[in-house]
């Protein structure tokens, strides 16, 4: 029985190693990701805001997050820091572990629009 348990443990580690490449053990992908905030409105060019990725479970360690802007003439993004560079609308996307989450961003050309 002891030999069977050792065989089973070695088999499981081998399967995990082969499926994960260089990792000894696999961590499961997050059940869900969210980008906070999911919508943001800038009232002037040059403003900045920091986006955060929230994971479920909360202790999941993200690696290799790729941040992109759908329109770099409206907003740029660097490691979650979004900067308004022009007027219009854009989508900021964070991608990791095959999952993508987005934040809709608007840069207003007329701050009075907020009052309506």
Helices and strands as residue ranges (DSSP letters): H 2-20, E 32-36, E 39-42, E 48-50, E 52-56, E 66-69, E 75-78, E 81-84, E 88-96, E 99-107, G 111-115
